[in-house]
């Protein structure tokens, strides 16, 4: 393992500032209606309102099967129609949040006041992002200078998800200030920018309009502009508020952090984990030097969550006796689901158990291969399970391999438990809009409705020995 230097700790101290809105502040947010295009000034024919479309992380989606629903704004640009989208309403100081989905290889941007751009880009898996990557503040531009681009600011880290997945952008923006004579006395400033719950910009002044701005001058008010000439994207849940309140920080670690990052081999960390409001006691988190990590509940045989970026903040484990013993994942965390992955059911329609009884589950720890990758081992009512989760395709995804011994009738594996499950292409499913699951070609999943949404099960049966599936985010 390795620890971070002082300047890296300071950076992470900034990155751990949590962007929590109180209930009162949530009530202050207004919605920009996406029932139609009436909120926008002369929208071009490339902009459409829908509620359903097809997308895929591996290839440009092509925008197929648009319906006549509402709630989602789609840029279905062509060679002829590729205009920007500009709001009728103008804004000064603003808090803005929206969800967006990028096409594979796509490029777009959100311009505050039509002048200052936060870049939207398919930057998935890029290790060292620059100003032109997703979450960056784009460069300014001087076409007559020898060096034309200047002053762009890279995001603090890459927090993007794969193409075709919903991502969230949250921005606190302070408009430039002018005196009574119209002279600028304070520059525009991005107070905070969060991408997928990760702080990527903080207190960045912008000295003037960035490249391809709608307006070359600066004013105290201006419209929002969404770039539409570079690539396809979808947007939903546009919410805003006049910047009349401070967003509180939940940073409790003023005295520094203890950050754990893997070195050459995977690092296995046993800890407590706060998971969706519940403290779990039997968790092992595995970090890799490739920056792809996951948490596993050994009491349930459950893959809880995955994330990319930095590994763990262990301050609450190792500082001042570490009373809480809770480790906190860094980066943009994608929750999967809690509960057992393997279970007996009386039939394929029986309800999935919330937990495994302790007397039925016998954890036999794990073994490490030569690369340091663990295989978790346990017995469930006499059935032996070996569960190995490893990187595949150069870190594009995690592959989960389960091997079963002494399998019997009525044994199932739950692959997905979610609010929404969408078939993207053969054997590829999008889960809650946040990650993909890819099955083997010979898989025959059972997809069923539940009180909480949908589930995907695989029948193991008496003769099933092993199976696998991949998680992509």
Secondary structure, DSSP 8 states (H G I E B T S, - for coil): -B---HHHHHHHHHHT------HHHHHT-EE---SSSTTBSS--TTEEEES-----TTS-----S--S--SEEEE---SS----EEEEEEESSEEEEEEEEE-TT-EEEEEETTTEEEEEE--TT-SS--TTSTT-B--EE-TTSSS-EE--B--SS-----TTS-EEEEEEEE--EE-TTS-EEE-EEEEEEEETTEEEEEEEEE-S--TT-S-SS--S-EEEEE--SS--EEEEEEEEEES-S--------TT---EEB--SS-EEEEEEEEETTEEEEEEEEEE-TTSEEEEEETTTTEEEEEEES--EE-HHHHSGGGSS-B-EE-SEEEE---S-SEEE-SSTTS---SS--TTTEEEEEEEE-TTS-EEEEEEETTEEEEEEEEEEGGGTEEEEEEEEES--TTEEEEEEEES-EEEEETTEEEETTTEEEEE-TT---EEEE-SSSEEEEEE-TTT--EEEEEEE-
